[in-house]
Amino acid sequence: MHRRMNPREAKRMMQRMGLNMDAMPDVEQVIIKTSGKEIVIDEPEVAILEMQGQKIFQVTGGKISEKAAEHKLTIPEEDVRLVADQTGKSLEEARKALEECGGELAKAILLLQSK
């Protein structure tokens, strides 16, 4: 027959083993981002377990929803300047053209030259 350990005893035993566990108060949302989707957990309970300098986050409960990840294209500033220099257009026009063309320099230059 197993005797149930009270929470205080469990905490003392964990501390002797070098483990420390604390609840993280006031967590409103946890977001897990993968390359293809976002998992959103609203109103979860989060505990942090610290062991040998590593932190382990335990997320429990909450309302879970998933959505496809949004991929925002990042355009390097030097590309924007290059397109602006090649076409004589403003940096803003060059940036918009690069965004429209998926960051492809040649397509952006051709697009601006055709305007």
TATA-V160977 format. One record per backbone hydrogen bond with DSSP energy under -0.5 kcal/mol. CO is the residue of the C=O (numbers start at 0). NH is the residue of the N-H. E is the energy in kcal/mol with one decimal. If there is no record, write none. Layout:
# TATA-V160977
co=[CO/CO]
nh=[NH/NH]
e=[E/E]
This chain:
# TATA-V160977
co=[1/5/6/7/8/9/10/11/12/13/14/17/19/21/22/23/23/25/27/29/30/31/31/35/36/37/37/38/38/39/39/40/41/43/44/45/46/46/47/47/48/48/49/50/53/55/55/56/57/57/59/61/62/64/66/68/69/70/72/73/75/75/76/77/78/79/80/81/82/83/83/89/90/91/92/93/94/95/96/97/98/100/102/103/104/105/106/107/108/109/111]
nh=[3/9/10/11/12/13/14/15/16/18/17/51/49/47/24/26/45/27/42/40/32/33/38/68/33/39/66/31/40/41/64/29/62/45/59/23/48/57/21/49/50/55/19/53/50/48/57/58/46/59/44/63/41/39/37/70/71/72/74/75/78/79/80/81/82/83/84/85/86/87/88/93/94/95/96/97/98/99/100/102/101/103/104/107/108/109/110/111/112/113/114]
e=[-0.5/-2.3/-2.3/-2.3/-2.6/-2.3/-2.3/-2.1/-1.4/-3.3/-1.4/-0.8/-3.7/-3.3/-0.7/-0.6/-0.6/-0.5/-3.1/-3.1/-0.6/-0.5/-2.9/-1.5/-3.0/-0.6/-2.1/-2.8/-0.5/-0.6/-2.4/-2.4/-2.1/-0.5/-3.0/-3.3/-0.6/-3.1/-2.3/-0.6/-0.5/-2.9/-2.0/-2.1/-2.6/-3.1/-0.5/-0.6/-2.3/-0.5/-2.9/-0.6/-2.6/-3.2/-3.2/-0.6/-0.7/-0.5/-0.6/-0.6/-0.7/-1.6/-2.4/-2.2/-2.5/-2.4/-2.8/-2.5/-1.7/-2.0/-0.6/-2.3/-2.6/-2.4/-2.3/-2.3/-2.3/-2.4/-1.8/-3.5/-1.2/-1.3/-0.6/-2.1/-2.6/-2.5/-2.6/-2.4/-2.4/-1.6/-0.8]
